[in-house]
Amino acid sequence: MLKKMLYIEEIENKNKAITCIDYMLEAISNKDYETAQLEAKEFLFIVEKLQAIEVKKARRTELERLIGEMQKRGIKIDFAAKMSS
């Protein structure tokens, strides 16, 4: 479930970033530099969100790896069944 949520969030943010770029280009071509600056700030904010998603995905991958190793050793983990769904 969390994987799906991160995937959807990532796609939504990428689409928002593309929209920001489009708005920035339009604002620049119209010499509306104030709007271009606002869109640039929004774009950077979205990039930060995308970086945070990558960190979450990496942490989840590491956690799944650790859980797999522990299960191979016969260690039972209560939340592991919930995580794998």
C-alpha positions in Angstrom: 0.0 0.0 0.0 2.8 2.4 0.9 4.6 1.6 -2.3 1.5 2.5 -4.3 1.1 5.8 -2.3 4.7 6.8 -2.9 4.4 5.9 -6.6 1.3 8.0 -7.0 2.7 10.9 -5.0 5.9 10.8 -7.2 3.9 10.9 -10.4 1.7 13.7 -9.2 4.7 15.8 -8.2 6.5 15.1 -11.5 3.4 16.3 -13.3 3.3 19.5 -11.1 6.9 20.1 -11.8 6.3 19.9 -15.6 3.3 22.3 -15.2 5.6 24.7 -13.3 8.1 24.6 -16.0 5.4 25.3 -18.6 4.1 28.3 -16.6 7.7 29.6 -16.1 8.3 29.5 -19.9 5.0 31.2 -20.6 5.7 33.9 -18.0 9.2 34.5 -19.4 7.9 34.8 -22.9 5.3 37.3 -21.6 8.1 39.2 -19.7 6.2 38.4 -16.5 9.2 37.8 -14.4 7.4 38.0 -11.0 5.3 35.0 -12.0 8.3 33.2 -13.4 10.1 33.6 -10.0 7.0 32.3 -8.1 6.8 29.3 -10.4 10.6 28.7 -10.0 10.1 28.7 -6.2 7.2 26.3 -6.5 9.4 24.1 -8.8 12.2 23.9 -6.3 9.7 23.0 -3.5 8.4 20.2 -5.7 12.0 19.0 -6.4 12.5 18.8 -2.6 9.4 16.7 -2.3 10.6 14.4 -5.0 14.0 14.0 -3.2 12.1 13.2 0.1 10.2 10.5 -1.8 13.4 9.0 -3.0 14.7 8.9 0.6 11.5 7.1 1.7 11.8 4.6 -1.1 15.4 3.8 -0.2 14.6 3.4 3.5 11.7 1.1 2.7 13.9 -1.0 0.4 16.5 -1.3 3.2 13.8 -2.2 5.7 12.4 -4.9 3.4 15.9 -6.3 2.9 16.5 -6.4 6.7 13.1 -8.1 7.3 13.9 -10.7 4.6 17.2 -11.5 6.3 15.6 -11.8 9.7 12.9 -14.1 8.3 15.5 -16.3 6.7 17.1 -16.7 10.1 13.7 -17.7 11.6 13.0 -14.5 13.4 9.3 -13.7 13.4 8.3 -10.1 13.0 4.7 -9.1 13.7 4.6 -6.1 11.4 6.3 -7.8 8.5 3.1 -9.5 7.3 1.5 -6.1 7.2 4.4 -4.5 5.3 4.5 -7.0 2.6 0.9 -6.3 1.5 
